[in-house]
């Protein structure tokens, strides 16, 4: 289901958590379902969001690099937990199989196109 955040005007979809793999006490990968028709290239990132708990924002958004391959049927993000952070500690507590309420904004760029020189 694609929706539009009222306060940020960011198109997003609600996705389901597939798994969380811990690599270190503050480092994990979060795997979520991939929206139908979602495409990206290496170097793109997405904004993940959850409803705010105690701020004036309706949704707390943060950018995360997409670490899965474009052909994979899921999206995977590398998450570094920020103690007391507004989003990371909550993202890493999400249970697999449940709708996370995470919004995945479409096609944000992290780096220049690989064929273009850096300026």
FIMI-796067 format. One record per atom (N, C-alpha, C, O, CB): z negated, y, x negated. Coordinates in nm, 2 decimals, decimal comma, always signed. Glycine has a CB too. Layout:
BEGIN
@z Z&y Y&x X
...
end
This chain:
BEGIN
@z +0,00&y -0,12&x -0,08
@z +0,00&y +0,00&x +0,00
@z +0,00&y +0,12&x -0,09
@z -0,09&y +0,14&x -0,17
@z -0,12&y +0,00&x +0,10
@z +0,10&y +0,21&x -0,08
@z +0,11&y +0,33&x -0,16
@z +0,05&y +0,44&x -0,08
@z +0,08&y +0,47&x +0,04
@z +0,25&y +0,36&x -0,20
@z -0,04&y +0,52&x -0,15
@z -0,10&y +0,63&x -0,08
@z -0,09&y +0,75&x -0,17
@z -0,05&y +0,74&x -0,29
@z -0,25&y +0,60&x -0,05
@z -0,13&y +0,87&x -0,13
@z -0,13&y +0,99&x -0,21
@z -0,27&y +1,05&x -0,20
@z -0,33&y +1,07&x -0,10
@z -0,02&y +1,09&x -0,15
@z -0,33&y +1,07&x -0,32
@z -0,46&y +1,13&x -0,33
@z -0,45&y +1,28&x -0,28
@z -0,37&y +1,35&x -0,32
@z -0,51&y +1,13&x -0,47
@z -0,54&y +1,31&x -0,19
@z -0,54&y +1,44&x -0,13
@z -0,56&y +1,55&x -0,23
@z -0,50&y +1,66&x -0,22
@z -0,64&y +1,45&x -0,01
@z -0,66&y +1,53&x -0,31
@z -0,70&y +1,64&x -0,40
@z -0,61&y +1,65&x -0,53
@z -0,60&y +1,76&x -0,59
@z -0,84&y +1,63&x -0,44
@z -0,55&y +1,54&x -0,57
@z -0,48&y +1,54&x -0,70
@z -0,33&y +1,53&x -0,68
@z -0,25&y +1,55&x -0,77
@z -0,53&y +1,44&x -0,79
@z -0,29&y +1,50&x -0,56
@z -0,15&y +1,48&x -0,53
@z -0,08&y +1,38&x -0,62
@z +0,03&y +1,40&x -0,67
@z -0,07&y +1,61&x -0,53
@z -0,15&y +1,27&x -0,66
@z -0,10&y +1,16&x -0,74
@z -0,07&y +1,04&x -0,66
@z -0,15&y +0,99&x -0,58
@z -0,20&y +1,13&x -0,86
@z +0,05&y +0,99&x -0,66
@z +0,09&y +0,87&x -0,59
@z +0,02&y +0,75&x -0,66
@z +0,03&y +0,74&x -0,78
@z +0,24&y +0,85&x -0,58
@z -0,04&y +0,67&x -0,58
@z -0,10&y +0,55&x -0,64
@z -0,10&y +0,44&x -0,54
@z -0,07&y +0,45&x -0,42
@z -0,25&y +0,59&x -0,68
@z -0,13&y +0,32&x -0,59
@z -0,14&y +0,20&x -0,51
@z -0,28&y +0,14&x -0,53
@z -0,34&y +0,16&x -0,64
@z -0,03&y +0,09&x -0,55
@z -0,32&y +0,06&x -0,43
@z -0,45&y -0,01&x -0,45
@z -0,42&y -0,15&x -0,50
@z -0,34&y -0,22&x -0,44
@z -0,53&y -0,01&x -0,31
@z -0,48&y -0,19&x -0,61
@z -0,45&y -0,31&x -0,67
@z -0,57&y -0,40&x -0,68
@z -0,69&y -0,35&x -0,66
@z -0,39&y -0,29&x -0,81
@z -0,55&y -0,53&x -0,71
@z -0,66&y -0,63&x -0,71
@z -0,69&y -0,67&x -0,86
@z -0,60&y -0,69&x -0,94
@z -0,62&y -0,75&x -0,63
@z -0,82&y -0,68&x -0,89
@z -0,86&y -0,72&x -1,02
@z -0,83&y -0,87&x -1,04
@z -0,87&y -0,95&x -0,95
@z -1,01&y -0,69&x -1,05
@z -0,76&y -0,91&x -1,14
@z -0,73&y -1,05&x -1,17
@z -0,83&y -1,10&x -1,26
@z -0,88&y -1,21&x -1,24
@z -0,58&y -1,06&x -1,23
@z -0,86&y -1,03&x -1,37
@z -0,96&y -1,08&x -1,47
@z -1,00&y -0,96&x -1,56
@z -0,94&y -0,86&x -1,57
@z -0,90&y -1,19&x -1,56
@z -1,12&y -0,99&x -1,62
@z -1,17&y -0,90&x -1,73
@z -1,20&y -0,99&x -1,85
@z -1,28&y -1,09&x -1,83
@z -1,30&y -0,82&x -1,68
@z -1,14&y -0,96&x -1,96
@z -1,17&y -1,04&x -2,08
@z -1,24&y -0,95&x -2,18
@z -1,19&y -0,85&x -2,23
@z -1,03&y -1,09&x -2,15
@z -1,36&y -0,99&x -2,22
@z -1,44&y -0,92&x -2,32
@z -1,41&y -0,96&x -2,46
@z -1,41&y -1,08&x -2,49
@z -1,60&y -0,93&x -2,29
@z -1,39&y -0,86&x -2,54
@z -1,36&y -0,88&x -2,69
@z -1,47&y -0,84&x -2,77
@z -1,49&y -0,90&x -2,88
@z -1,23&y -0,81&x -2,73
@z -1,55&y -0,75&x -2,73
@z -1,67&y -0,70&x -2,80
@z -1,76&y -0,64&x -2,69
@z -1,72&y -0,62&x -2,58
@z -1,63&y -0,59&x -2,91
@z -1,89&y -0,60&x -2,73
@z -1,98&y -0,55&x -2,62
@z -1,92&y -0,43&x -2,55
@z -1,96&y -0,40&x -2,44
@z -2,11&y -0,51&x -2,69
@z -1,84&y -0,35&x -2,61
@z -1,79&y -0,23&x -2,55
@z -1,63&y -0,23&x -2,54
@z -1,57&y -0,12&x -2,52
@z -1,83&y -0,10&x -2,62
@z -1,57&y -0,34&x -2,55
@z -1,42&y -0,35&x -2,55
@z -1,38&y -0,47&x -2,47
@z -1,42&y -0,58&x -2,49
@z -1,37&y -0,36&x -2,69
@z -1,29&y -0,44&x -2,37
@z -1,24&y -0,55&x -2,29
@z -1,10&y -0,51&x -2,24
@z -1,05&y -0,40&x -2,25
@z -1,33&y -0,57&x -2,16
@z -1,03&y -0,61&x -2,19
@z -0,90&y -0,59&x -2,12
@z -0,92&y -0,62&x -1,97
@z -0,99&y -0,71&x -1,93
@z -0,79&y -0,68&x -2,18
@z -0,87&y -0,53&x -1,89
@z -0,87&y -0,53&x -1,75
@z -0,73&y -0,57&x -1,70
@z -0,64&y -0,49&x -1,72
@z -0,93&y -0,40&x -1,68
@z -0,72&y -0,68&x -1,63
@z -0,59&y -0,72&x -1,57
@z -0,59&y -0,70&x -1,42
@z -0,68&y -0,75&x -1,35
@z -0,56&y -0,87&x -1,61
@z -0,49&y -0,63&x -1,37
@z -0,48&y -0,61&x -1,23
@z -0,34&y -0,64&x -1,18
@z -0,25&y -0,66&x -1,25
@z -0,51&y -0,46&x -1,19
@z -0,33&y -0,66&x -1,05
@z -0,20&y -0,69&x -0,99
@z -0,11&y -0,58&x -1,02
@z -0,15&y -0,46&x -1,04
@z -0,22&y -0,71&x -0,83
@z +0,02&y -0,61&x -1,02
@z +0,12&y -0,51&x -1,05
@z +0,19&y -0,47&x -0,92
@z +0,24&y -0,56&x -0,84
@z +0,23&y -0,57&x -1,15
@z +0,20&y -0,34&x -0,89
@z +0,27&y -0,30&x -0,77
@z +0,41&y -0,34&x -0,76
@z +0,48&y -0,35&x -0,86
@z +0,26&y -0,14&x -0,75
@z +0,46&y -0,37&x -0,64
@z +0,60&y -0,41&x -0,63
@z +0,69&y -0,30&x -0,68
@z +0,67&y -0,19&x -0,64
@z +0,63&y -0,45&x -0,48
@z +0,79&y -0,34&x -0,76
@z +0,88&y -0,24&x -0,81
@z +0,83&y -0,15&x -0,92
@z +0,91&y -0,06&x -0,96
@z +0,92&y -0,15&x -0,70
@z +0,71&y -0,17&x -0,97
@z +0,66&y -0,09&x -1,08
@z +0,72&y -0,13&x -1,21
@z +0,72&y -0,25&x -1,24
@z +0,50&y -0,11&x -1,09
@z +0,78&y -0,03&x -1,28
@z +0,84&y -0,06&x -1,41
@z +0,79&y +0,04&x -1,51
@z +0,76&y +0,15&x -1,47
@z +1,00&y -0,06&x -1,40
@z +0,79&y +0,00&x -1,63
@z +0,74&y +0,09&x -1,74
@z +0,80&y +0,04&x -1,87
@z +0,86&y -0,07&x -1,88
@z +0,59&y +0,09&x -1,75
@z +0,79&y +0,12&x -1,97
@z +0,83&y +0,08&x -2,11
@z +0,71&y +0,09&x -2,20
@z +0,61&y +0,15&x -2,17
@z +0,94&y +0,18&x -2,16
@z +0,72&y +0,02&x -2,32
@z +0,62&y +0,03&x -2,42
@z +0,59&y +0,18&x -2,45
@z +0,68&y +0,25&x -2,47
@z +0,65&y -0,05&x -2,55
@z +0,46&y +0,21&x -2,45
@z +0,42&y +0,35&x -2,48
@z +0,38&y +0,43&x -2,35
@z +0,33&y +0,54&x -2,36
@z +0,53&y +0,42&x -2,55
@z +0,41&y +0,37&x -2,24
@z +0,37&y +0,43&x -2,11
@z +0,22&y +0,41&x -2,09
@z +0,16&y +0,31&x -2,14
@z +0,45&y +0,38&x -1,99
@z +0,16&y +0,49&x -2,01
@z +0,02&y +0,47&x -1,97
@z +0,01&y +0,50&x -1,82
@z +0,10&y +0,55&x -1,76
@z -0,08&y +0,56&x -2,05
@z -0,10&y +0,46&x -1,76
@z -0,12&y +0,48&x -1,62
@z -0,26&y +0,54&x -1,60
@z -0,34&y +0,53&x -1,69
@z -0,11&y +0,35&x -1,54
@z -0,28&y +0,60&x -1,49
@z -0,41&y +0,66&x -1,46
@z -0,48&y +0,56&x -1,37
@z -0,42&y +0,52&x -1,26
@z -0,40&y +0,80&x -1,40
@z -0,60&y +0,52&x -1,40
@z -0,68&y +0,43&x -1,31
@z -0,78&y +0,52&x -1,25
@z -0,84&y +0,61&x -1,31
@z -0,74&y +0,31&x -1,39
@z -0,82&y +0,49&x -1,13
@z -0,92&y +0,56&x -1,06
@z -1,00&y +0,48&x -0,96
@z -0,96&y +0,38&x -0,91
@z -0,85&y +0,68&x -0,99
@z -1,12&y +0,53&x -0,94
@z -1,21&y +0,47&x -0,84
@z -1,27&y +0,59&x -0,76
@z -1,29&y +0,70&x -0,82
@z -1,32&y +0,38&x -0,90
@z -1,31&y +0,56&x -0,64
@z -1,39&y +0,67&x -0,57
@z -1,51&y +0,72&x -0,64
@z -1,58&y +0,64&x -0,70
@z -1,43&y +0,62&x -0,43
@z -1,53&y +0,85&x -0,65
@z -1,64&y +0,91&x -0,72
@z -1,77&y +0,87&x -0,66
@z -1,78&y +0,85&x -0,53
@z -1,62&y +1,06&x -0,73
@z -1,87&y +0,86&x -0,74
@z -2,01&y +0,82&x -0,69
@z -2,09&y +0,95&x -0,65
@z -2,16&y +0,95&x -0,55
@z -2,08&y +0,74&x -0,78
@z -2,08&y +1,05&x -0,74
@z -2,17&y +1,16&x -0,72
@z -2,11&y +1,29&x -0,77
@z -2,19&y +1,38&x -0,81
@z -2,30&y +1,13&x -0,79
@z -1,98&y +1,30&x -0,77
@z -1,92&y +1,43&x -0,81
@z -1,84&y +1,49&x -0,69
@z -1,84&y +1,43&x -0,58
@z -1,82&y +1,41&x -0,93
@z -1,79&y +1,61&x -0,71
@z -1,72&y +1,67&x -0,60
@z -1,57&y +1,62&x -0,59
@z -1,50&y +1,65&x -0,49
@z -1,71&y +1,82&x -0,62
@z -1,53&y +1,54&x -0,69
@z -1,40&y +1,48&x -0,68
@z -1,40&y +1,36&x -0,59
@z -1,50&y +1,29&x -0,58
@z -1,35&y +1,43&x -0,82
@z -1,29&y +1,34&x -0,52
@z -1,27&y +1,23&x -0,43
@z -1,25&y +1,10&x -0,51
@z -1,30&y +0,99&x -0,47
@z -1,16&y +1,25&x -0,33
@z -1,17&y +1,11&x -0,61
@z -1,14&y +1,00&x -0,70
@z -1,16&y +1,04&x -0,85
@z -1,12&y +1,15&x -0,88
@z -1,00&y +0,94&x -0,68
@z -1,22&y +0,96&x -0,93
@z -1,23&y +0,98&x -1,07
@z -1,11&y +0,91&x -1,14
@z -1,10&y +0,79&x -1,13
@z -1,37&y +0,94&x -1,13
@z -1,03&y +0,99&x -1,20
@z -0,91&y +0,93&x -1,27
@z -0,92&y +0,94&x -1,42
@z -0,98&y +1,04&x -1,47
@z -0,78&y +1,01&x -1,22
@z -0,87&y +0,84&x -1,49
@z -0,87&y +0,84&x -1,64
@z -0,74&y +0,77&x -1,68
@z -0,70&y +0,68&x -1,62
@z -0,99&y +0,78&x -1,70
@z -0,68&y +0,82&x -1,79
@z -0,55&y +0,75&x -1,84
@z -0,59&y +0,63&x -1,93
@z -0,69&y +0,64&x -2,01
@z -0,47&y +0,85&x -1,92
@z -0,51&y +0,53&x -1,91
@z -0,53&y +0,41&x -2,00
@z -0,39&y +0,36&x -2,04
@z -0,30&y +0,35&x -1,96
@z -0,61&y +0,30&x -1,92
@z -0,38&y +0,32&x -2,16
@z -0,26&y +0,26&x -2,21
@z -0,23&y +0,12&x -2,15
@z -0,33&y +0,04&x -2,13
@z -0,26&y +0,24&x -2,37
@z -0,11&y +0,10&x -2,11
@z -0,07&y -0,03&x -2,06
@z -0,05&y -0,12&x -2,18
@z +0,04&y -0,09&x -2,26
@z +0,06&y -0,02&x -1,96
@z -0,12&y -0,23&x -2,19
@z -0,10&y -0,32&x -2,30
@z -0,03&y -0,45&x -2,26
@z +0,00&y -0,53&x -2,35
@z -0,24&y -0,36&x -2,36
@z +0,00&y -0,47&x -2,14
@z +0,08&y -0,59&x -2,10
@z +0,23&y -0,56&x -2,13
@z +0,27&y -0,44&x -2,14
@z +0,06&y -0,63&x -1,95
@z +0,31&y -0,66&x -2,14
@z +0,45&y -0,65&x -2,15
@z +0,52&y -0,61&x -2,02
@z +0,47&y -0,65&x -1,92
@z +0,52&y -0,78&x -2,21
@z +0,62&y -0,53&x -2,02
@z +0,69&y -0,49&x -1,90
@z +0,73&y -0,60&x -1,81
@z +0,73&y -0,59&x -1,68
@z +0,81&y -0,41&x -1,93
@z +0,77&y -0,72&x -1,86
@z +0,81&y -0,83&x -1,78
@z +0,70&y -0,91&x -1,72
@z +0,72&y -0,99&x -1,63
@z +0,90&y -0,92&x -1,86
@z +0,57&y -0,89&x -1,76
@z +0,46&y -0,96&x -1,70
@z +0,44&y -0,93&x -1,55
@z +0,47&y -0,82&x -1,51
@z +0,33&y -0,93&x -1,78
@z +0,39&y -1,02&x -1,47
@z +0,37&y -1,00&x -1,33
@z +0,24&y -0,92&x -1,30
@z +0,20&y -0,92&x -1,18
@z +0,37&y -1,13&x -1,25
@z +0,17&y -0,87&x -1,40
@z +0,05&y -0,80&x -1,39
@z +0,05&y -0,68&x -1,48
@z +0,14&y -0,67&x -1,56
@z -0,08&y -0,90&x -1,42
@z -0,05&y -0,59&x -1,46
@z -0,08&y -0,48&x -1,56
@z -0,21&y -0,51&x -1,63
@z -0,31&y -0,55&x -1,57
@z -0,08&y -0,35&x -1,48
@z -0,21&y -0,49&x -1,76
@z -0,33&y -0,51&x -1,83
@z -0,36&y -0,38&x -1,91
@z -0,27&y -0,32&x -1,97
@z -0,31&y -0,63&x -1,93
@z -0,49&y -0,34&x -1,92
@z -0,53&y -0,22&x -1,98
@z -0,64&y -0,25&x -2,08
@z -0,73&y -0,33&x -2,05
@z -0,58&y -0,12&x -1,88
@z -0,64&y -0,19&x -2,20
@z -0,75&y -0,20&x -2,29
@z -0,85&y -0,09&x -2,26
@z -0,82&y +0,03&x -2,25
@z -0,70&y -0,19&x -2,44
@z -0,98&y -0,14&x -2,23
@z -1,08&y -0,05&x -2,19
@z -1,19&y -0,04&x -2,30
@z -1,25&y -0,14&x -2,33
@z -1,14&y -0,09&x -2,05
@z -1,22&y +0,08&x -2,34
@z -1,34&y +0,10&x -2,43
@z -1,45&y +0,16&x -2,34
@z -1,43&y +0,27&x -2,29
@z -1,31&y +0,19&x -2,55
@z -1,56&y +0,09&x -2,33
@z -1,67&y +0,14&x -2,24
@z -1,74&y +0,26&x -2,30
@z -1,78&y +0,26&x -2,42
@z -1,77&y +0,03&x -2,22
@z -1,75&y +0,37&x -2,22
@z -1,82&y +0,49&x -2,26
@z -1,95&y +0,48&x -2,19
@z -1,96&y +0,49&x -2,07
@z -1,74&y +0,62&x -2,22
@z -2,06&y +0,47&x -2,26
@z -2,19&y +0,46&x -2,20
@z -2,22&y +0,58&x -2,11
@z -2,21&y +0,69&x -2,16
@z -2,31&y +0,45&x -2,30
@z -2,25&y +0,56&x -1,99
@z -2,28&y +0,67&x -1,89
@z -2,15&y +0,73&x -1,84
@z -2,16&y +0,83&x -1,77
@z -2,37&y +0,77&x -1,96
@z -2,03&y +0,68&x -1,88
@z -1,91&y +0,74&x -1,84
@z -1,89&y +0,73&x -1,69
@z -1,95&y +0,64&x -1,62
@z -1,79&y +0,67&x -1,91
@z -1,82&y +0,82&x -1,63
@z -1,79&y +0,82&x -1,48
@z -1,71&y +0,71&x -1,43
@z -1,71&y +0,68&x -1,32
@z -1,73&y +0,96&x -1,44
@z -1,63&y +0,65&x -1,52
@z -1,54&y +0,54&x -1,48
@z -1,55&y +0,41&x -1,55
@z -1,55&y +0,31&x -1,49
@z -1,40&y +0,59&x -1,49
@z -1,55&y +0,41&x -1,69
@z -1,54&y +0,29&x -1,76
@z -1,65&y +0,18&x -1,73
@z -1,62&y +0,07&x -1,71
@z -1,54&y +0,31&x -1,91
@z -1,77&y +0,23&x -1,71
@z -1,88&y +0,13&x -1,68
@z -1,86&y +0,07&x -1,55
@z -1,89&y -0,05&x -1,53
@z -2,02&y +0,20&x -1,69
@z -1,80&y +0,14&x -1,45
@z -1,78&y +0,09&x -1,32
@z -1,65&y +0,00&x -1,32
@z -1,65&y -0,11&x -1,25
@z -1,75&y +0,20&x -1,22
@z -1,55&y +0,03&x -1,40
@z -1,43&y -0,05&x -1,40
@z -1,46&y -0,19&x -1,46
@z -1,41&y -0,29&x -1,41
@z -1,32&y +0,01&x -1,49
@z -1,55&y -0,19&x -1,56
@z -1,58&y -0,32&x -1,62
@z -1,68&y -0,41&x -1,54
@z -1,70&y -0,52&x -1,57
@z -1,64&y -0,30&x -1,76
@z -1,74&y -0,35&x -1,43
@z -1,82&y -0,43&x -1,34
@z -1,75&y -0,49&x -1,22
@z -1,81&y -0,56&x -1,14
@z -1,94&y -0,35&x -1,30
@z -1,62&y -0,45&x -1,21
@z -1,54&y -0,50&x -1,09
@z -1,53&y -0,65&x -1,10
@z -1,51&y -0,71&x -1,21
@z -1,40&y -0,43&x -1,09
@z -1,53&y -0,72&x -0,99
@z -1,52&y -0,86&x -0,98
@z -1,38&y -0,90&x -0,96
@z -1,31&y -0,85&x -0,87
@z -1,61&y -0,91&x -0,87
@z -1,33&y -1,00&x -1,03
@z -1,19&y -1,06&x -1,01
@z -1,18&y -1,11&x -0,87
@z -1,27&y -1,16&x -0,81
@z -1,16&y -1,17&x -1,11
@z -1,06&y -1,09&x -0,81
@z -1,03&y -1,14&x -0,68
@z -1,06&y -1,04&x -0,57
@z -1,02&y -1,06&x -0,46
@z -1,11&y -1,26&x -0,65
@z -1,12&y -0,92&x -0,60
@z -1,15&y -0,82&x -0,50
@z -1,06&y -0,70&x -0,52
@z -1,02&y -0,67&x -0,63
@z -1,30&y -0,78&x -0,51
@z -1,04&y -0,63&x -0,42
@z -0,96&y -0,51&x -0,43
@z -1,05&y -0,41&x -0,50
@z -1,16&y -0,38&x -0,46
@z -0,92&y -0,46&x -0,28
@z -0,99&y -0,36&x -0,61
@z -1,07&y -0,27&x -0,69
@z -1,07&y -0,13&x -0,64
@z -1,16&y -0,05&x -0,68
@z -1,02&y -0,27&x -0,83
@z -0,98&y -0,09&x -0,56
@z -0,97&y +0,05&x -0,52
@z -0,91&y +0,13&x -0,64
@z -0,91&y +0,25&x -0,63
@z -1,10&y +0,10&x -0,48
@z -0,86&y +0,06&x -0,74
@z -0,80&y +0,13&x -0,85
@z -0,66&y +0,18&x -0,82
@z -0,58&y +0,11&x -0,76
@z -0,80&y +0,04&x -0,98
@z -0,64&y +0,30&x -0,85
@z -0,51&y +0,36&x -0,83
@z -0,43&y +0,36&x -0,96
@z -0,48&y +0,40&x -1,06
@z -0,52&y +0,50&x -0,78
@z -0,31&y +0,31&x -0,95
@z -0,22&y +0,31&x -1,07
@z -0,11&y +0,41&x -1,05
@z -0,01&y +0,38&x -0,97
@z -0,16&y +0,16&x -1,09
@z -0,12&y +0,52&x -1,11
@z -0,01&y +0,62&x -1,10
@z +0,11&y +0,57&x -1,17
@z +0,11&y +0,50&x -1,27
@z -0,06&y +0,76&x -1,16
@z +0,23&y +0,62&x -1,12
@z +0,35&y +0,57&x -1,18
@z +0,40&y +0,65&x -1,30
@z +0,40&y +0,77&x -1,30
@z +0,46&y +0,58&x -1,07
@z +0,44&y +0,57&x -1,40
@z +0,52&y +0,62&x -1,51
@z +0,47&y +0,75&x -1,58
@z +0,54&y +0,85&x -1,57
@z +0,65&y +0,63&x -1,48
@z +0,36&y +0,74&x -1,65
@z +0,32&y +0,85&x -1,73
@z +0,35&y +0,81&x -1,88
@z +0,34&y +0,70&x -1,91
@z +0,17&y +0,88&x -1,71
@z +0,39&y +0,91&x -1,96
@z +0,43&y +0,88&x -2,09
@z +0,32&y +0,91&x -2,19
@z +0,25&y +1,01&x -2,18
@z +0,55&y +0,96&x -2,13
@z +0,30&y +0,82&x -2,29
@z +0,20&y +0,84&x -2,39
@z +0,27&y +0,89&x -2,52
@z +0,21&y +0,96&x -2,59
@z +0,12&y +0,71&x -2,41
@z +0,39&y +0,84&x -2,54
@z +0,46&y +0,88&x -2,67
@z +0,60&y +0,91&x -2,64
@z +0,65&y +0,89&x -2,53
@z +0,45&y +0,76&x -2,77
@z +0,67&y +0,97&x -2,74
@z +0,81&y +1,00&x -2,73
@z +0,89&y +0,88&x -2,71
@z +0,85&y +0,77&x -2,75
@z +0,86&y +1,08&x -2,85
@z +1,01&y +0,89&x -2,65
@z +1,10&y +0,78&x -2,64
@z +1,13&y +0,73&x -2,78
@z +1,15&y +0,81&x -2,87
@z +1,23&y +0,82&x -2,57
@z +1,14&y +0,60&x -2,80
@z +1,16&y +0,54&x -2,94
@z +1,28&y +0,59&x -3,01
@z +1,29&y +0,59&x -3,13
@z +1,15&y +0,40&x -2,94
@z +1,38&y +0,63&x -2,94
@z +1,51&y +0,68&x -3,00
@z +1,51&y +0,83&x -3,03
@z +1,60&y +0,88&x -3,10
@z +1,63&y +0,64&x -2,92
@z +1,41&y +0,90&x -2,99
@z +1,40&y +1,04&x -3,01
@z +1,31&y +1,07&x -3,13
@z +1,20&y +1,01&x -3,13
@z +1,36&y +1,12&x -2,88
@z +1,34&y +1,16&x -3,22
@z +1,25&y +1,20&x -3,33
@z +1,13&y +1,27&x -3,27
@z +1,14&y +1,34&x -3,17
@z +1,33&y +1,28&x -3,44
@z +1,02&y +1,26&x -3,35
@z +0,90&y +1,34&x -3,31
@z +0,93&y +1,48&x -3,35
@z +0,99&y +1,51&x -3,45
@z +0,78&y +1,29&x -3,39
@z +0,88&y +1,57&x -3,27
@z +0,90&y +1,72&x -3,29
@z +0,77&y +1,79&x -3,31
@z +0,76&y +1,91&x -3,34
@z +0,97&y +1,78&x -3,18
end
